[in-house]
Amino acid sequence: MNPAAYRGRFAPSPTGPMHFGSLVAAVASYADARHQHGEWLVRIEDVDETRRQADAERSILQTLQAFGMQWDGPTVRQRERGALYDRVLAVLVERRLAYRCSCSRRLIASTAMLGSEGAIYPGTCRDHPPAPDTVAAWRMIVGRDTLVVDDRIVGEVVQDLAAEIGDFIIRRSDGFTAYQLAVVVDDQLQGITHVVRGADLLWSTPRQLWLQRQLGYATPSYAHIPLVYAADGHKLSKSDGAHPVRLHDPVRSLREAWHHLGQPEAPNGLDNPADFWAWAIPHWRLDQVPLDRNSTHERPDTL
Ligand code: GLU
């Protein structure tokens, strides 16, 4: 099979029904993919099964359908992919790029320096491995290189992982694969060429680049779109139950999402999602998408 020239994806975590913030992410990745005649996949990011909410997956998929966003191929679910993540972790361990860590959050908080993304892990267990029977996470060793992401919206994002993050968790002590590893494995195995997602993940991208490099994977092109903030300044999240989308009036929600993305106003008379998309796809302009107001120092909260 020839690799796709453009294969994008929408990767919701099923922690609640779709809210306006996740609709914006879906709209941006869908419009960008279809504008470039690309494929668009849906991946359910439920690697952390404890956060999965019954029915959220069904409700998200129904919303996408009701809003006229048709995806290509089967829906992939991270909870069914544990064996793939295990295999990649084993490769990293075998190559001595990962080590076990039993440090508690509290210990790290009391000993580590604080970087823009939280505590910078000081490498304690790299030098003093925990006893073999201790419950432990796995950390990825980072190098001293400066990583540069050339984001299509934000521009150059530069991070020195060793100085700003430290060795980071790729398998949690409760046994769940960490978001950073799962997303890198999935983007590679699904042949994703373009990632369009929320700016809360901007500063996760250098860690993802690092993993891609160590594993010999391709690096997709990235575009981080502005988040939607609630009136109190917090990012909308599904777990808040905040701002659900208007299922009874999809075109209105699509217009609102389009507006949030800085796109030209859609004409009157687009009565259903199919009409909206027939107009919107050729009119999509990524260069009109505004910057997120906090994108330079937002802490990632997706693990
Ligand atoms: N699952 C993440 C979320 O719902 C998105 C991850 C990604 O796009 O890389 O926020």
Residues whose N, C-alpha, C, O or C-beta is under 5 A from the ligand:
A	BS01	LIG	A11 P12 S13 E45 V183 R197 T302
